[in-house]
């Protein structure tokens, strides 16, 4: 029993151990950030490696906690994202006097996400969701001297509290309609009664808040703009990725008998999310708000893959989240490096960036090409597999709208690339000197954008995990 506990909850136990290690270091020593941060980065790298070994299928606590090879891989993707964030924002971490507290908050949120992905019951899911949300609100307000950071944190707290209330109401309705909240028992008890449909609508609405699905996206841009870039990256990639993973489980396993109902809902929200995300991204001038609405549009494409309710849909979503992690973190890494050293965050400030910072320019271009889905970057293959999975239902109007939105997104991504490489600027951003850790993080992201697309076995491996 002890061996099962240690192996099945390996990822959660490692994260918990790192949190306590940081707590002991903070309380018991006076180590400086310059020395502590490399240690944290090494430990986080070890956590990534540990995610790929000694993985077994099983469940604990009467089915409240479950794990398998696919879940372990999903957690490893999130662990990789945390490691890359620790590299990409090295300069910001070193200058922040509360760096250990930041990592404790971030890892606490990740611990909640890990437990959420492994949830076997709505009780476990709700508790894990709250653990993954509350620390992020504190992280959003980490630039204590900036009013906009406090405003962003307040908006996030209010929206999170509202979505949690909706989620609890949905859970209470599903319990009243079926007499259980256990994931394994629910499918056999669903009969598409009006009360069950209403319960599902409330549950999905809570997911939509967390995933920034239109029209539940209004908090996103303000929180992204007000938060430190490291927190914005976490919200955009890690938080959204974890919700996408648990949404796969909820739709495909728990509410599979209601597929005909939720398919129409997902299809409609996907179309609206892609269109609104693209239209608002067109008019943004702040790079963080631009990437916020870009991420909303990307969520619309994730919903395209989700709509298929098949193993192909699962594989395409997990594969896309992996690609999205590399692409978005690369873009935020460049924006963070420039913001940290110059304070500039407007897209117009990026004009002529190639003249002084060719390395940053090419990393940003590679990231934006991937987010736009331009071949041969990995983003092209990610969106191709999402659309292919969505097309399995034969709804060609749906797929046509998704393809047209791909074309629209090309404009605003290429607008930034044009500003970087072609537009003239008499006072371009000065030469940015990158910390070796930051440069390493960008190189890893760039390599990930290329290799995850070119190495077909990665998608094949993910597909094998869904079987």
BELGIQUI-V479244 format. One line per field, one symbol per residue. ss: DSSP state (~ for helix, > for strand, _ for the rest). psi: psi as a letter, one per 30 degrees, with the letter a starting at -180 (. if undefined). A space follows every 10 residues. Layout:
ss->???
psi->???
This chain:
ss->_~~~~~~~_~ ~~~~~~~~~~ ~~~~~~~~__ __~~~~~~~~ ~~~~~~~~~~ _______>>> ~~~_>>>_~~ ~~~~~~~~~~ ~~~~~~~~_~ ~~~~~___~~ ~~~~~~~~~~ ~~~~~~~_>_ >~~~~~~~~~ ~~~~~~~~~~ ______~~~~ ~~~~~~~~~~ ~~~~~~~~~~ ~~~~~~~~__ _>~~~~~~~_ ___~~~~~~~ ~~~~~~~~~~ ~________~ ~~~~~~__~~ ~~~~~~~~~~ ~~~~~~~~~~ ~~~~_~~~~~ ~~~~~~~~~~ ~~~~~~~~~~ ~~___>~~~~ ~~~~~~~~~~ ~~~~~~____ ~~~~~~~~~~ ~~~~~~~~~~ ~~~~~~~~~~ ~~___>~~~~ __~~~~_~~~ ~~~~~~~~~~ ~~_____~~~ ~~~~~~~~~~ ~____~~~~~ ~~~~~~~~~~ ~~~~~~~~~~ ~_________ _____~~~~~ ~~~~~~~~~~ ~~~~_~~~~~ ~~~~~~_
psi->eeeeeeeege eeeeeeeeee eeeeeeeflh kleeeeeeee eeeeeeeeef fglhklkall hggekllaee eeeeeeeeee eeeeefefhe eeeefkfhee eeeeeeeeee eeeeeeegkg lfeeeeeeee efeeeeeeef gfiffkefee eeeeeeeeee eeeeeeeeee eeeeeeffgl gkeffeeffk ghleeeeeee eeeeeeeeee fhkkghfffe eeeeefllee eeeeeeeeee eeeeefeeee efeegefgef efeeeeeeee eeeeeeeeee fegkfkeeee feeeeeeeee eefeeeffhl eeeeeeeeee eeeeeeeeee eeeeeeeeee ffgkgkefff kgefefieee eeeeeeeeee efhklglfee eeeeeeeeee fffgifeeee eeeeeeeefe efefeeeeee fekkjfilkl kkjkkeeeee eeeeeeeeee efefjffeee eeefff.
